[in-house]
Amino acid sequence: MPAPKDDNDTGLIYMLGVAHFEQSQFEMALSEFKRLVDRRSPSTNPLKPLAHRITGRTLAKLQKEGREP
């Protein structure tokens, strides 16, 4: 998967996070999702609320494995 061009490339950032999550690379997934969650600019992109949801799932997986984010 190509690297995102900038922080406005939300679709690619989200998909990178999902790919990392599916590969059980939860720390890397969390960093990608946090990039979307921490953005303060207004957005109508439907992936931003999904990023909040999967960030919680990623944190739960990390806690279940006994790792801290």
GIPEGI-V866399 format. One record per backbone hydrogen bond with DSSP energy under -1.0 kcal/mol. CO is the residue of the C=O (numbers start at 0). NH is the residue of the N-H. Records with the same first field share a line. If there is no record, write none. Layout:
CO: NH + NH
This chain:
5: 8
7: 9
8: 12
9: 13
10: 14
11: 15
12: 16
13: 17
14: 18
15: 19
16: 20
17: 21
18: 22
19: 24
20: 23
23: 25
24: 28
25: 29
26: 30
27: 31
28: 32
29: 33
30: 34
31: 35
32: 36
33: 37
44: 47
46: 50
47: 51
48: 52
49: 53
50: 54
51: 55
52: 56
53: 57
54: 58
55: 59
56: 60
57: 61
58: 62
59: 63
60: 64
61: 66
62: 65
